[in-house]
Amino acid sequence: MRRTMACISILLGLTLGCGAATAQATKSEMEIRQLLAHFETAFRAKDLNAVMAFYAPGASLSDSTSHRPIRRPEKQLEAAMRELILKMSISIDGFVASEDGGAKWIFGTHDEAAAAWTVKTVWEASLHIMGSRTFHDMAAYWPNSTEVYAPPMNQIPKAVFSKQGSAVLKGTDTTAALRDARANARPDQRAQLQPGGDSWAKAYVASGDLAEEIAKLKAQDGKPIIAHGGAGFARSLVAAGLIDQYALLIHPVAVGKGLPLFSGLAAPRTFKLVSSTPFPRGAVAQIYRPA
């Protein structure tokens, strides 16, 4: 029993000795039993707030059973938030699309290894977010695609950022990127509606303030959020300092002119390189975090 109580004391953060209660103990054995019972109930119910009550400095039995919100330290709150990752293909001279929004130059340097990296990356998301025109491009393309990227794009929830409200879900304002993708696809890569293909019509529409909407999405449970662009939406995220990680697939192509990712910055930005993965045809996956 004493050994069991010592383990319980470690779990609950109580000041008990390793064999029996010491003079510093502040709770009785009965109270510890009650706390453990409430902890188990909260844990089984997946009530994170109630579970965190046992770890919050100064938490008491009344705190943990009253269902009042327990304010966690700011660092714990930050740790609980899911991250926002910007994933984009980009030319060696810093453009994410041609002037008309096209992306023909991407396909010439893509290979199976780069495709595998992309698929793995997008599967690691619990939400895909994008601007309205990129949303229209993707909603018109992925539901009937059998390409390797289609399952994660169709089956993972989406959010579209637009001031149009729910009307954006029925929009058809596409870009040249859709034209280029269709031209590059093989006939056998188009089929009937794929699993999850109808999810595009159910996307969450974020019409509020950009920073507030991102904060709300980050506060939800799940794996990271992946932002896909387009260029204007990505630049807004960069300017507002909302991106936690950059997953950039850099293609060995100089476009010369087009839509840049980094432009109009108020001051230079510095980044820390996390990893660099080269692929056979010259593309390189670079992962950066703000320094």
For each residue, the residues with C-beta under 8 A, 3 or more apart:
1: 4 5
2: 5 6 19 20
3: 6 7 19
4: 1 7 8
5: 1 2 8 9 16 20 21 29 32
6: 2 3 9 10 16 17 18 19
7: 3 4 10 11
8: 4 5 11 12 14 32 36
9: 5 6 12 14 15 16 32
10: 6 7 13
11: 7 8 36 39
12: 8 9 32 35 36 39 54
13: 10 54 55
14: 8 9 25 26 27 32
15: 9 22 24 25 26
16: 5 6 9 20 21 22 25 32
17: 6 20 21 22 25
18: 6
19: 2 3 6
20: 2 5 16 17
21: 5 16 17 25 29
22: 15 16 17 25
23:
24: 15
25: 14 15 16 17 21 22
26: 14 15
27: 14 31 32 35 61
28: 31 32
29: 5 21 32 33
30: 33 34
31: 27 28 34 35 61
32: 5 8 9 12 14 16 27 28 29 35 36
33: 29 30 36 37
34: 30 31 37 38 61
35: 12 27 31 32 38 39 54 61 64
36: 8 11 12 32 33 39 40
37: 33 34 40 41
38: 34 35 41 42 50 61 64 65
39: 11 12 35 36 42 43 51 54 64
40: 36 37 43 44
41: 37 38 44 45
42: 38 39 45 47 50 51 53 64
43: 39 40 46 47 51
44: 40 41
45: 41 42 50
46: 43
47: 42 43 50 51
48: 51 52 80
49: 52 53 69 70
50: 38 42 45 47 53 64 67 70
51: 39 42 43 47 48 54 55
52: 48 49 55 56 70 72 76
53: 42 49 50 56 59 63 64 70
54: 12 13 35 39 51 59 64
55: 13 51 52 59
56: 52 53 59 63 70 71 72 73
57: 73
58:
59: 53 54 55 56 63 64 70
60: 63 64
61: 27 31 34 35 38 64 65
62: 65 66
63: 53 56 59 60 66 68 70
64: 35 38 39 42 50 53 54 59 60 61 70
65: 38 61 62
66: 62 63
67: 50
68: 63
69: 49
70: 49 50 52 53 56 59 63 64
71: 56
72: 52 56 76 77 80
73: 56 57 76 77
74: 77 78
75: 78 79
76: 52 72 73 79 80
77: 72 73 74 80 81
78: 74 75 81
79: 75 76
80: 48 72 76 77
81: 77 78 218 219
82: 126 217 218 220 221 222 223 224 225
83: 218 224 225 244 245
84: 129 214 217 218 224 225 227 237 242 243 244 245
85: 121 125 224 225 226 227 243 244 245 246 247
86: 226 227 234 237 238 243 245 246 247 248
87: 118 121 122 226 227 228 247 248 249
88: 96 228 229 234 247 248 249 261
89: 96 103 106 248 249 251
90: 94 95 96 248 249 250 251 261
91: 94 95 96 105 250 251 253 254 255 258
92: 250 251 252 253 254
93: 254 255 256
94: 90 91 260 261 262
95: 90 91 98 255 257 258 259 260 261
96: 88 89 90 91 229 230 231 234 258 259 260 261
97: 100 101 102 103 175 176 177 229 230 231 258 259
98: 95 101 102 103 104 105 176 255 257 258 259
99: 257 258 259
100: 97 175 176
101: 97 98 133 175 176 177 230 231 259
102: 97 98 175 176 177 179 180
103: 89 97 98 106 107 176 177 180 181
104: 98 107 108 180 183 184
105: 91 98 108 109 251 253 255
106: 89 103 109 110 180 251 253
107: 103 104 110 180 184
108: 104 105 253
109: 105 106 251 252 253 281 282 283
110: 106 107 114 115 251 281 283
111: 114 115 279 280 281 283
112: 115 116
113: 116 117 279 280
114: 110 111 117 118 249 279 281 283 285
115: 110 111 112 118 119 148 149
116: 112 113 119 120
117: 113 114 120 121 249 277 279 285
118: 87 114 115 121 122 149 249
119: 115 116 122 123 148 149 152
120: 116 117 123 124
121: 85 87 117 118 124 125 226 247
122: 87 118 119 125 128 149 152 153 156 226
123: 119 120 152 156
124: 120 121 223 224 226
125: 85 121 122 128 152 156 223 224 225 226
126: 82 156 157 222 223 224 225
127: 156 157 158 159 217 220 222 225 226
128: 122 125 153 156 157 158 159 225 226 227 228
129: 84 158 159 160 161 206 217 225 226 227 228
130: 134 135 138 158 159 160 161 227 228 229 230 233
131: 134 135 160 161 162 229 230 232 233 234
132: 135 136 160 161 162 164 168 171 173
133: 101 136 137 173 174 175 230
134: 130 131 137 138 175 177 228 229 230 233
135: 130 131 132 138 139 158 160 162 168 171 200 203
136: 132 133 139 140 171 172 173 174 175 178
137: 133 134 140 141 174 175 177 178 181
138: 130 134 135 141 142 153 200 228
139: 135 136 142 143 200 201 203
140: 136 137 172 174 178
141: 137 138 144 145 178 181 182
142: 138 139 145 149 150 153 154 194 197 200
143: 139 154 193 194 197 198 200
144: 141 190 191 192 193 194 197
145: 141 142 149 150 185 189 190 191 194
146: 150 188 189 190 191 194
147: 150 185 189
148: 115 119 151
149: 115 118 119 122 142 145 152 153
150: 142 145 146 147 153 154 194
151: 148 154 155 194 195 196
152: 119 122 123 125 149 155 156
153: 122 128 138 142 149 150 156
154: 142 143 150 151 194 195 196 197 199 200
155: 151 152 195 196 199
156: 122 123 125 126 127 128 152 153 196
157: 126 127 128 199 203 204
158: 127 128 129 130 135 199 200 203 204
159: 127 128 129 130 203 204 205 206 217
160: 129 130 131 132 135 168 169 203 204 205 206
161: 129 130 131 132 206 207 210 213 233
162: 131 132 135 165 168 205 206 207
163: 207
164: 132 167 168 171 205 207
165: 162 168 205 207
166: 169 205
167: 164 170 171
168: 132 135 160 162 164 165 171 205
169: 160 166 200 201 203 205
170: 167
171: 132 135 136 164 167 168
172: 136 140
173: 132 133 136
174: 133 136 137 140 177 178 179
175: 97 100 101 102 133 134 136 137 178 179 230
176: 97 98 100 101 102 103 179 180
177: 97 101 102 103 134 137 174 180 181 230
178: 136 137 140 141 174 175 181 182
179: 102 174 175 176 182 183
180: 102 103 104 106 107 176 177 183 184
181: 103 137 141 177 178 184 185
182: 141 178 179 185
183: 104 179 180
184: 104 107 180 181
185: 145 147 181 182 189 190
186: 189
187: 190
188: 146
189: 145 146 147 185 186
190: 144 145 146 185 187
191: 144 145 146 194
192: 144
193: 143 144 197 198
194: 142 143 144 145 146 150 151 154 191 197
195: 151 154 155
196: 151 154 155 156 199
197: 142 143 144 154 193 194 200
198: 143 193 201 202
199: 154 155 157 158 196 202 203
200: 135 138 139 142 143 154 158 169 197 203
201: 139 169 198
202: 198 199
203: 135 139 157 158 159 160 169 199 200
204: 157 158 159 160
205: 159 160 162 164 165 166 168 169
206: 129 159 160 161 162 213 217
207: 161 162 163 164 165 213
208: 212 213
209: 212 213
210: 161 213 214 236 237 240 242
211: 214 215 240 242
212: 208 209 215 216
213: 161 206 207 208 209 210 216 217
214: 84 210 211 217 218 237 240 242
215: 211 212 218 219
216: 212 213 219 220
217: 82 84 127 129 159 206 213 214 220 225
218: 81 82 83 84 214 215 225
219: 81 215 216
220: 82 127 216 217
221: 82
222: 82 126 127
223: 82 124 125 126
224: 82 83 84 85 124 125 126 244 245
225: 82 83 84 85 125 126 127 128 129 217 218
226: 85 86 87 121 122 124 125 127 128 129 247
227: 84 85 86 87 128 129 130 233 234 237 243
228: 87 88 128 129 130 134 138
229: 88 96 97 130 131 134 233 234
230: 96 97 101 130 131 133 134 175 177 233 234 259
231: 96 97 101 234 235 259 260 261
232: 131 235 236 259
233: 130 131 134 161 227 229 230 236 237
234: 86 88 96 131 227 229 230 231 237 238 261
235: 231 232 238 239 260 261 262 263 264
236: 210 232 233 239 240
237: 84 86 210 214 227 233 234 240 242 243
238: 86 234 235 241 243 261 262 265 269
239: 235 236 264 265 266
240: 210 211 214 236 237
241: 238 290
242: 84 210 211 214 237
243: 84 85 86 227 237 238 246 290
244: 83 84 85 224 289 290
245: 83 84 85 86 224 274 287 288 289
246: 85 86 243 271 286 287 288 289
247: 85 86 87 88 121 226 285 286 287
248: 86 87 88 89 90 285 286 287 288
249: 87 88 89 90 114 117 118 283 284 285 286
250: 90 91 92 283 284 285 286
251: 89 90 91 92 105 106 109 110 282 283
252: 92 109 281 282 283
253: 91 92 105 106 108 109
254: 91 92 93
255: 91 93 95 98 105 258
256: 93
257: 95 98 99
258: 91 95 96 97 98 99 255
259: 95 96 97 98 99 101 230 231 232
260: 94 95 96 231 235 263
261: 88 90 94 95 96 231 234 235 238
262: 94 235 238 265 269
263: 235 260
264: 235 239
265: 238 239 262 268 269
266: 239
267:
268: 265
269: 238 262 265 290
270: 290 291
271: 246 288 289 290 291
272: 288 289 290 291
273: 276 286 287 288
274: 245 287 288 289
275: 285 286 287
276: 273 284 285 286 287
277: 117 284 285
278: 282 283 284
279: 111 113 114 117 282 283 284 285
280: 111 113
281: 109 110 111 114 252
282: 109 251 252 278 279
283: 109 110 111 114 249 250 251 252 278 279
284: 249 250 276 277 278 279
285: 114 117 247 248 249 250 275 276 277 279
286: 246 247 248 249 250 273 275 276
287: 245 246 247 248 273 274 275 276
288: 245 246 248 271 272 273 274
289: 244 245 246 271 272 274
290: 241 243 244 269 270 271 272
291: 270 271 272
